[in-house]
Amino acid sequence: MPMNDMPDWLPDWCRAHLGSEPAGVLFRLQQTSMVFGLRLADGADVVVKARPGTGRAASCVAAQARLAERGFPCARPLTPVVEVESLAVHAEEFRPGGEV
């Protein structure tokens, strides 16, 4: 998937919050949220999620972190929720496969 298939703010956000810039786009989904599967320049595969507003995003990510810490099979958040423009943005580990 082409690198130009991501918003302008995303490379800088990855550098600032994940310590590495995107080197490739694994996938992109958009429904209520924008979801980007990225391969970073340091070789890590991550998922960055951006959703409108910041209302409940921080609470959802905190609950997800607690579930992951307790062994629930979900992606572990890698960053807190950060406001970018009018979006709530966070990154989590990439867990390919499995079922929803």
MMTF fields as JSON, N, C-alpha, C and O atoms, coordinates in Angstrom:
{
  "mmtfVersion": "1.0.0",
  "mmtfProducer": "UNKNOWN",
  "numBonds": 399,
  "numAtoms": 400,
  "numGroups": 100,
  "numChains": 1,
  "numModels": 1,
  "chainsPerModel": [1],
  "groupsPerChain": [100],
  "chainIdList": ["A"],
  "bondAtomList": [4, 2, 8, 6, 12, 10, 16, 14, 20, 18, 24, 22, 28, 26, 32, 30, 36, 34, 40, 38, 44, 42, 48, 46, 52, 50, 56, 54, 60, 58, 64, 62, 68, 66, 72, 70, 76, 74, 80, 78, 84, 82, 88, 86, 92, 90, 96, 94, 100, 98, 104, 102, 108, 106, 112, 110, 116, 114, 120, 118, 124, 122, 128, 126, 132, 130, 136, 134, 140, 138, 144, 142, 148, 146, 152, 150, 156, 154, 160, 158, 164, 162, 168, 166, 172, 170, 176, 174, 180, 178, 184, 182, 188, 186, 192, 190, 196, 194, 200, 198, 204, 202, 208, 206, 212, 210, 216, 214, 220, 218, 224, 222, 228, 226, 232, 230, 236, 234, 240, 238, 244, 242, 248, 246, 252, 250, 256, 254, 260, 258, 264, 262, 268, 266, 272, 270, 276, 274, 280, 278, 284, 282, 288, 286, 292, 290, 296, 294, 300, 298, 304, 302, 308, 306, 312, 310, 316, 314, 320, 318, 324, 322, 328, 326, 332, 330, 336, 334, 340, 338, 344, 342, 348, 346, 352, 350, 356, 354, 360, 358, 364, 362, 368, 366, 372, 370, 376, 374, 380, 378, 384, 382, 388, 386, 392, 390, 396, 394],
  "bondOrderList": [1, 1, 1, 1, 1, 1, 1, 1, 1, 1, 1, 1, 1, 1, 1, 1, 1, 1, 1, 1, 1, 1, 1, 1, 1, 1, 1, 1, 1, 1, 1, 1, 1, 1, 1, 1, 1, 1, 1, 1, 1, 1, 1, 1, 1, 1, 1, 1, 1, 1, 1, 1, 1, 1, 1, 1, 1, 1, 1, 1, 1, 1, 1, 1, 1, 1, 1, 1, 1, 1, 1, 1, 1, 1, 1, 1, 1, 1, 1, 1, 1, 1, 1, 1, 1, 1, 1, 1, 1, 1, 1, 1, 1, 1, 1, 1, 1, 1, 1],
  "groupList": [{"groupName": "MET", "atomNameList": ["N", "CA", "C", "O"], "elementList": ["N", "C", "C", "O"], "formalChargeList": [0, 0, 0, 0], "bondAtomList": [1, 0, 2, 1, 3, 2], "bondOrderList": [1, 1, 2], "singleLetterCode": "M", "chemCompType": "L-PEPTIDE LINKING"}, {"groupName": "PRO", "atomNameList": ["N", "CA", "C", "O"], "elementList": ["N", "C", "C", "O"], "formalChargeList": [0, 0, 0, 0], "bondAtomList": [1, 0, 2, 1, 3, 2], "bondOrderList": [1, 1, 2], "singleLetterCode": "P", "chemCompType": "L-PEPTIDE LINKING"}, {"groupName": "ASN", "atomNameList": ["N", "CA", "C", "O"], "elementList": ["N", "C", "C", "O"], "formalChargeList": [0, 0, 0, 0], "bondAtomList": [1, 0, 2, 1, 3, 2], "bondOrderList": [1, 1, 2], "singleLetterCode": "N", "chemCompType": "L-PEPTIDE LINKING"}, {"groupName": "ASP", "atomNameList": ["N", "CA", "C", "O"], "elementList": ["N", "C", "C", "O"], "formalChargeList": [0, 0, 0, 0], "bondAtomList": [1, 0, 2, 1, 3, 2], "bondOrderList": [1, 1, 2], "singleLetterCode": "D", "chemCompType": "L-PEPTIDE LINKING"}, {"groupName": "TRP", "atomNameList": ["N", "CA", "C", "O"], "elementList": ["N", "C", "C", "O"], "formalChargeList": [0, 0, 0, 0], "bondAtomList": [1, 0, 2, 1, 3, 2], "bondOrderList": [1, 1, 2], "singleLetterCode": "W", "chemCompType": "L-PEPTIDE LINKING"}, {"groupName": "LEU", "atomNameList": ["N", "CA", "C", "O"], "elementList": ["N", "C", "C", "O"], "formalChargeList": [0, 0, 0, 0], "bondAtomList": [1, 0, 2, 1, 3, 2], "bondOrderList": [1, 1, 2], "singleLetterCode": "L", "chemCompType": "L-PEPTIDE LINKING"}, {"groupName": "CYS", "atomNameList": ["N", "CA", "C", "O"], "elementList": ["N", "C", "C", "O"], "formalChargeList": [0, 0, 0, 0], "bondAtomList": [1, 0, 2, 1, 3, 2], "bondOrderList": [1, 1, 2], "singleLetterCode": "C", "chemCompType": "L-PEPTIDE LINKING"}, {"groupName": "ARG", "atomNameList": ["N", "CA", "C", "O"], "elementList": ["N", "C", "C", "O"], "formalChargeList": [0, 0, 0, 0], "bondAtomList": [1, 0, 2, 1, 3, 2], "bondOrderList": [1, 1, 2], "singleLetterCode": "R", "chemCompType": "L-PEPTIDE LINKING"}, {"groupName": "ALA", "atomNameList": ["N", "CA", "C", "O"], "elementList": ["N", "C", "C", "O"], "formalChargeList": [0, 0, 0, 0], "bondAtomList": [1, 0, 2, 1, 3, 2], "bondOrderList": [1, 1, 2], "singleLetterCode": "A", "chemCompType": "L-PEPTIDE LINKING"}, {"groupName": "HIS", "atomNameList": ["N", "CA", "C", "O"], "elementList": ["N", "C", "C", "O"], "formalChargeList": [0, 0, 0, 0], "bondAtomList": [1, 0, 2, 1, 3, 2], "bondOrderList": [1, 1, 2], "singleLetterCode": "H", "chemCompType": "L-PEPTIDE LINKING"}, {"groupName": "GLY", "atomNameList": ["N", "CA", "C", "O"], "elementList": ["N", "C", "C", "O"], "formalChargeList": [0, 0, 0, 0], "bondAtomList": [1, 0, 2, 1, 3, 2], "bondOrderList": [1, 1, 2], "singleLetterCode": "G", "chemCompType": "PEPTIDE LINKING"}, {"groupName": "SER", "atomNameList": ["N", "CA", "C", "O"], "elementList": ["N", "C", "C", "O"], "formalChargeList": [0, 0, 0, 0], "bondAtomList": [1, 0, 2, 1, 3, 2], "bondOrderList": [1, 1, 2], "singleLetterCode": "S", "chemCompType": "L-PEPTIDE LINKING"}, {"groupName": "GLU", "atomNameList": ["N", "CA", "C", "O"], "elementList": ["N", "C", "C", "O"], "formalChargeList": [0, 0, 0, 0], "bondAtomList": [1, 0, 2, 1, 3, 2], "bondOrderList": [1, 1, 2], "singleLetterCode": "E", "chemCompType": "L-PEPTIDE LINKING"}, {"groupName": "VAL", "atomNameList": ["N", "CA", "C", "O"], "elementList": ["N", "C", "C", "O"], "formalChargeList": [0, 0, 0, 0], "bondAtomList": [1, 0, 2, 1, 3, 2], "bondOrderList": [1, 1, 2], "singleLetterCode": "V", "chemCompType": "L-PEPTIDE LINKING"}, {"groupName": "PHE", "atomNameList": ["N", "CA", "C", "O"], "elementList": ["N", "C", "C", "O"], "formalChargeList": [0, 0, 0, 0], "bondAtomList": [1, 0, 2, 1, 3, 2], "bondOrderList": [1, 1, 2], "singleLetterCode": "F", "chemCompType": "L-PEPTIDE LINKING"}, {"groupName": "GLN", "atomNameList": ["N", "CA", "C", "O"], "elementList": ["N", "C", "C", "O"], "formalChargeList": [0, 0, 0, 0], "bondAtomList": [1, 0, 2, 1, 3, 2], "bondOrderList": [1, 1, 2], "singleLetterCode": "Q", "chemCompType": "L-PEPTIDE LINKING"}, {"groupName": "THR", "atomNameList": ["N", "CA", "C", "O"], "elementList": ["N", "C", "C", "O"], "formalChargeList": [0, 0, 0, 0], "bondAtomList": [1, 0, 2, 1, 3, 2], "bondOrderList": [1, 1, 2], "singleLetterCode": "T", "chemCompType": "L-PEPTIDE LINKING"}, {"groupName": "LYS", "atomNameList": ["N", "CA", "C", "O"], "elementList": ["N", "C", "C", "O"], "formalChargeList": [0, 0, 0, 0], "bondAtomList": [1, 0, 2, 1, 3, 2], "bondOrderList": [1, 1, 2], "singleLetterCode": "K", "chemCompType": "L-PEPTIDE LINKING"}],
  "groupTypeList": [0, 1, 0, 2, 3, 0, 1, 3, 4, 5, 1, 3, 4, 6, 7, 8, 9, 5, 10, 11, 12, 1, 8, 10, 13, 5, 14, 7, 5, 15, 15, 16, 11, 0, 13, 14, 10, 5, 7, 5, 8, 3, 10, 8, 3, 13, 13, 13, 17, 8, 7, 1, 10, 16, 10, 7, 8, 8, 11, 6, 13, 8, 8, 15, 8, 7, 5, 8, 12, 7, 10, 14, 1, 6, 8, 7, 1, 5, 16, 1, 13, 13, 12, 13, 12, 11, 5, 8, 13, 9, 8, 12, 12, 14, 7, 1, 10, 10, 12, 13],
  "groupIdList": [1, 2, 3, 4, 5, 6, 7, 8, 9, 10, 11, 12, 13, 14, 15, 16, 17, 18, 19, 20, 21, 22, 23, 24, 25, 26, 27, 28, 29, 30, 31, 32, 33, 34, 35, 36, 37, 38, 39, 40, 41, 42, 43, 44, 45, 46, 47, 48, 49, 50, 51, 52, 53, 54, 55, 56, 57, 58, 59, 60, 61, 62, 63, 64, 65, 66, 67, 68, 69, 70, 71, 72, 73, 74, 75, 76, 77, 78, 79, 80, 81, 82, 83, 84, 85, 86, 87, 88, 89, 90, 91, 92, 93, 94, 95, 96, 97, 98, 99, 100],
  "secStructList": [7, 7, 4, 4, 4, 1, 7, 6, 2, 2, 2, 2, 2, 2, 2, 2, 2, 2, 1, 1, 7, 3, 3, 3, 3, 3, 3, 3, 3, 3, 1, 1, 1, 3, 3, 3, 3, 3, 3, 3, 6, 6, 1, 7, 3, 3, 3, 3, 3, 3, 3, 3, 7, 1, 6, 6, 2, 2, 2, 2, 2, 2, 2, 2, 2, 2, 2, 2, 2, 6, 6, 7, 1, 1, 7, 7, 5, 7, 1, 7, 7, 3, 3, 3, 6, 6, 3, 3, 3, 3, 3, 3, 3, 7, 7, 7, 1, 7, 7, 7],
  "xCoordList": [0.851, 0.0, 0.901, 1.902, 0.57, 1.442, 1.523, 0.556, 2.701, 2.922, 2.074, 1.759, 1.701, 0.895, -0.563, -1.407, -0.856, -2.207, -2.41, -3.25, -1.638, -1.775, -1.859, -1.349, -2.499, -2.601, -1.224, -0.287, -1.126, 0.142, 0.699, 1.917, -0.153, 0.302, 0.891, 1.622, 0.594, 0.942, 2.451, 2.869, 3.296, 4.734, 5.344, 6.116, 5.0, 5.524, 5.023, 5.78, 3.763, 3.2, 3.947, 4.271, 4.22, 4.953, 6.352, 6.805, 7.047, 8.388, 8.332, 9.157, 7.362, 7.268, 6.838, 7.329, 5.923, 5.328, 5.796, 5.645, 6.362, 6.836, 8.347, 8.938, 8.96, 10.403, 10.902, 12.105, 9.999, 10.395, 9.316, 8.142, 9.717, 8.746, 8.253, 8.931, 7.068, 6.565, 7.463, 7.936, 7.692, 8.448, 7.524, 7.888, 6.323, 5.363, 3.996, 3.867, 2.971, 1.591, 1.158, 1.123, 0.829, 0.373, -1.092, -1.486, -1.899, -3.317, -3.861, -3.242, -5.031, -5.755, -7.232, -7.74, -7.919, -9.365, -9.992, -9.371, -11.212, -11.898, -13.376, -14.045, -13.869, -15.302, -15.576, -15.564, -15.819, -15.927, -14.548, -14.382, -13.563, -12.174, -11.351, -11.745, -10.196, -9.195, -8.213, -7.762, -7.878, -6.966, -5.865, -6.136, -4.613, -3.463, -2.575, -2.102, -2.34, -1.322, -0.041, 0.015, 1.0, 2.24, 3.443, 3.516, 4.374, 5.706, 6.592, 6.731, 7.196, 8.059, 9.469, 9.851, 10.229, 11.596, 12.46, 13.431, 12.124, 12.912, 12.49, 13.017, 11.526, 11.097, 9.856, 9.304, 9.401, 8.208, 6.949, 6.847, 5.992, 4.668, 3.717, 3.648, 2.981, 2.069, 0.753, 0.654, -0.248, -1.529, -1.772, -1.692, -2.068, -2.399, -3.872, -4.338, -4.605, -6.038, -6.313, -5.781, -7.142, -7.533, -9.044, -9.63, -9.676, -11.138, -11.532, -10.801, -12.688, -13.129, -13.298, -13.783, -12.887, -13.079, -12.209, -11.599, -12.154, -11.338, -12.187, -11.648, -13.496, -14.411, -14.101, -13.672, -14.299, -14.145, -12.92, -12.695, -12.132, -10.984, -10.0, -9.535, -9.679, -8.7, -9.205, -8.428, -10.491, -11.064, -11.029, -10.716, -11.346, -11.326, -9.916, -9.729, -8.922, -7.54, -7.03, -6.285, -7.424, -7.024, -7.618, -6.936, -8.874, -9.494, -8.8, -8.565, -8.477, -7.778, -6.415, -6.012, -5.699, -4.389, -4.529, -3.724, -5.543, -5.752, -6.076, -5.573, -6.912, -7.243, -5.992, -5.768, -5.174, -3.948, -2.99, -2.376, -2.863, -1.986, -2.425, -1.597, -3.721, -4.269, -4.381, -4.979, -3.805, -3.747, -4.876, -4.922, -5.797, -6.863, -6.225, -5.353, -6.632, -5.989, -6.422, -7.205, -5.9, -6.177, -4.865, -3.864, -4.877, -3.675, -3.349, -4.235, -2.07, -1.602, -1.362, -0.633, -1.963, -1.682, -0.206, 0.404, 0.358, 1.766, 1.925, 2.998, 0.855, 0.891, -0.416, -1.421, -0.397, -1.671, -2.398, -1.851, -3.61, -4.366, -3.819, -3.658, -3.538, -3.005, -3.953, -4.403, -4.259, -5.128, -4.311, -3.303, -4.753, -4.142, -5.264, -6.181, -5.168, -6.252, -7.533, -7.584, -8.547, -9.778, -9.906, -11.005, -8.775, -8.789, -8.13, -7.207, -8.609, -7.971, -7.146, -7.702, -5.823, -4.921, -4.127, -3.636, -4.004, -3.124, -2.588, -3.102, -1.55, -0.96, -1.065, -1.067, -1.151, -1.181, -0.393, -0.089, -0.068, 0.696, -0.142, -1.37, 0.54, -0.11, -0.189, 0.828, -1.398, -1.618, -2.346, -3.574, -1.603, -2.251, -2.942, -2.616, -3.894, -4.611, -5.689, -6.055, -6.187, -7.236, -8.607, -8.775, -9.556, -10.943, -11.47, -11.04, -12.396, -13.036, -14.085, -14.76],
  "yCoordList": [-1.172, 0.0, 1.24, 1.265, 2.255, 3.426, 4.243, 4.35, 4.809, 5.636, 6.902, 7.453, 7.372, 8.586, 8.326, 9.213, 7.119, 6.746, 7.009, 6.371, 7.948, 8.278, 9.791, 10.528, 10.262, 11.708, 12.343, 11.678, 13.62, 14.343, 14.321, 14.314, 14.311, 14.379, 13.06, 13.059, 11.943, 10.623, 10.351, 9.828, 10.665, 10.405, 11.149, 10.569, 12.427, 13.192, 12.612, 12.54, 12.199, 11.613, 10.333, 10.118, 9.493, 8.248, 8.537, 7.888, 9.509, 9.867, 10.354, 9.962, 11.205, 11.802, 10.806, 10.866, 9.883, 9.023, 7.572, 6.846, 7.147, 5.767, 5.704, 4.624, 6.856, 6.905, 6.465, 6.283, 6.292, 5.845, 6.264, 6.363, 6.509, 6.92, 5.726, 4.7, 5.844, 4.756, 4.492, 5.418, 3.207, 2.799, 2.132, 1.977, 1.735, 1.091, 1.046, 1.09, 0.959, 0.841, -0.603, -1.073, -1.312, -2.697, -2.765, -3.614, -1.854, -1.77, -0.439, 0.248, -0.082, 1.099, 0.765, 0.248, 1.06, 0.864, 2.168, 2.93, 2.429, 3.607, 3.319, 3.016, 3.423, 3.373, 4.564, 5.702, 4.333, 5.439, 6.006, 7.222, 5.139, 5.524, 5.278, 4.513, 5.946, 5.618, 4.68, 4.961, 3.581, 2.592, 2.334, 2.003, 2.489, 2.288, 1.199, 1.321, 0.156, -0.824, -0.346, -0.173, -0.128, 0.449, -0.403, -0.988, -0.469, -0.993, 0.221, 1.034, 0.346, 1.48, 1.233, 0.097, 2.302, 2.202, 1.313, 0.73, 1.197, 0.335, -1.129, -1.967, -1.445, -2.819, -3.229, -4.299, -2.403, -2.734, -2.567, -1.637, -3.47, -3.346, -2.862, -3.452, -1.784, -1.19, -0.85, -0.841, -0.574, -0.086, 1.277, 1.419, 2.275, 3.607, 3.834, 3.656, 4.236, 4.487, 5.964, 6.547, 6.557, 7.96, 8.03, 7.577, 8.611, 8.729, 10.154, 10.859, 10.574, 11.942, 12.179, 11.316, 13.366, 13.768, 13.004, 11.996, 13.489, 12.842, 12.331, 11.792, 12.487, 12.148, 10.885, 10.963, 9.732, 8.477, 7.675, 6.585, 8.188, 7.432, 7.068, 5.93, 8.01, 7.739, 6.641, 5.781, 6.658, 5.618, 4.255, 3.248, 4.217, 2.955, 2.377, 1.174, 3.228, 2.756, 2.309, 1.333, 3.01, 2.594, 1.226, 0.383, 1.005, -0.306, -1.389, -2.491, -1.085, -2.039, -2.394, -3.557, -1.398, -1.651, -2.582, -3.498, -2.355, -3.224, -4.645, -5.598, -4.795, -6.136, -6.849, -8.017, -6.145, -6.748, -7.143, -8.209, -6.276, -6.572, -7.832, -8.546, -8.1, -9.251, -10.5, -11.496, -10.445, -11.625, -11.791, -12.797, -10.829, -10.912, -10.785, -9.936, -11.599, -11.587, -10.393, -10.536, -9.23, -8.023, -7.28, -7.551, -6.364, -5.579, -4.671, -4.037, -4.618, -3.775, -2.365, -2.199, -1.34, 0.035, 0.371, 0.0, 1.078, 1.487, 2.951, 3.367, 3.738, 5.161, 5.533, 4.836, 6.627, 7.168, 7.827, 7.936, 8.257, 8.992, 10.414, 11.076, 10.87, 12.209, 12.907, 12.306, 14.162, 14.919, 15.468, 16.144, 15.173, 15.677, 16.293, 15.608, 17.612, 18.345, 18.036, 18.333, 17.47, 17.157, 15.651, 15.144, 14.945, 13.493, 13.035, 13.678, 11.922, 11.227, 10.102, 9.218, 10.12, 9.197, 8.396, 8.946, 7.094, 6.253, 5.117, 4.836, 4.476, 3.314, 2.093, 2.198, 0.941, -0.317, -1.36, -1.181, -2.454, -3.501, -4.122, -4.157, -4.604, -5.265, -6.751, -7.393, -7.29, -8.708, -9.319, -9.4, -9.749, -10.287, -11.614, -12.319, -11.93, -13.194, -13.132, -12.056, -14.278, -14.349, -14.037, -13.855, -13.984, -13.705, -12.557, -12.355, -11.808, -10.713, -11.298, -10.559],
  "zCoordList": [0.0, 0.0, 0.0, 0.716, -0.778, -0.902, 0.39, 1.144, 0.617, 1.796, 1.765, 2.82, 0.579, 0.512, 0.876, 0.748, 1.325, 1.739, 3.241, 3.875, 3.804, 5.215, 5.368, 4.523, 6.439, 6.648, 6.88, 7.321, 6.581, 6.708, 8.129, 8.305, 9.137, 10.531, 11.031, 12.021, 10.376, 10.907, 11.012, 12.045, 10.024, 10.189, 11.384, 12.147, 11.546, 12.682, 14.0, 14.968, 14.051, 15.272, 15.638, 16.806, 14.659, 14.918, 15.443, 16.386, 14.839, 15.32, 16.763, 17.588, 17.065, 18.401, 19.469, 20.596, 19.135, 20.156, 20.12, 21.103, 18.993, 18.873, 18.617, 18.63, 18.388, 18.207, 16.846, 16.659, 15.891, 14.554, 13.571, 13.929, 12.34, 11.325, 10.529, 10.469, 9.91, 9.083, 7.889, 7.229, 7.624, 6.439, 5.422, 4.256, 5.867, 4.975, 5.614, 6.838, 4.777, 5.244, 5.027, 3.89, 6.104, 6.024, 5.612, 4.812, 6.173, 5.813, 6.285, 7.098, 5.766, 6.21, 6.178, 5.183, 7.266, 7.364, 7.823, 8.564, 7.391, 7.898, 7.996, 7.008, 9.221, 9.49, 10.388, 9.918, 11.658, 12.604, 12.875, 12.98, 12.987, 13.22, 11.961, 11.081, 11.893, 10.88, 11.564, 12.675, 10.924, 11.491, 10.474, 9.32, 10.918, 10.046, 10.612, 11.742, 9.87, 10.208, 9.561, 8.343, 10.369, 9.849, 10.195, 11.275, 9.28, 9.579, 9.755, 8.841, 10.939, 11.223, 10.705, 10.422, 10.585, 10.083, 10.963, 10.481, 12.254, 13.15, 13.073, 13.806, 12.173, 11.963, 12.731, 12.475, 13.671, 14.457, 13.619, 12.819, 13.805, 13.2, 14.287, 15.365, 14.003, 14.972, 14.286, 13.059, 15.104, 14.613, 15.251, 16.471, 14.429, 14.922, 14.637, 13.512, 15.688, 15.562, 15.825, 16.77, 14.984, 15.129, 15.017, 14.034, 16.049, 16.028, 16.37, 17.065, 15.879, 16.159, 17.656, 18.388, 18.095, 19.49, 20.452, 20.095, 21.673, 22.692, 23.843, 24.81, 23.761, 24.843, 25.609, 26.76, 25.018, 25.755, 25.348, 25.876, 24.428, 23.92, 25.024, 25.083, 25.891, 26.955, 27.888, 28.303, 28.223, 29.09, 28.403, 29.039, 27.126, 26.378, 26.312, 26.493, 26.053, 25.956, 27.327, 27.42, 28.386, 29.736, 30.077, 30.659, 29.722, 29.964, 29.142, 29.639, 27.907, 27.036, 27.627, 27.597, 28.164, 28.772, 29.972, 30.141, 30.806, 31.975, 31.559, 32.154, 30.541, 30.053, 29.543, 29.861, 28.75, 28.207, 29.335, 29.286, 30.359, 31.5, 32.241, 32.807, 32.234, 32.962, 32.091, 32.5, 30.891, 30.049, 29.06, 28.352, 28.986, 27.988, 26.607, 26.415, 25.651, 24.323, 23.463, 22.524, 23.804, 23.024, 22.795, 23.459, 21.874, 21.581, 22.766, 23.338, 23.123, 24.227, 23.692, 22.713, 24.319, 23.9, 24.088, 25.091, 23.112, 23.157, 23.54, 23.978, 23.375, 23.71, 24.397, 24.256, 25.135, 25.612, 24.443, 23.346, 24.682, 23.669, 23.605, 24.63, 22.391, 22.141, 21.182, 20.207, 21.448, 20.55, 19.388, 19.591, 18.172, 16.944, 16.13, 15.677, 15.955, 15.303, 16.078, 17.272, 15.483, 16.215, 16.47, 16.695, 16.433, 16.562, 17.857, 18.357, 18.39, 19.498, 18.883, 18.232, 19.079, 18.395, 19.417, 20.403, 19.177, 19.999, 19.139, 18.056, 19.644, 18.952, 19.852, 21.079, 19.216, 19.944, 19.168, 17.989, 19.852, 19.186, 18.068, 18.139, 17.049, 15.919, 16.242, 16.504, 16.222, 16.496, 15.3, 15.301, 14.281, 13.085, 13.366, 14.321, 12.519, 12.643, 13.698, 14.17, 14.058, 15.072, 14.497, 13.291, 15.374, 14.982, 15.813, 16.948, 15.253, 15.976, 16.895, 17.611]
}
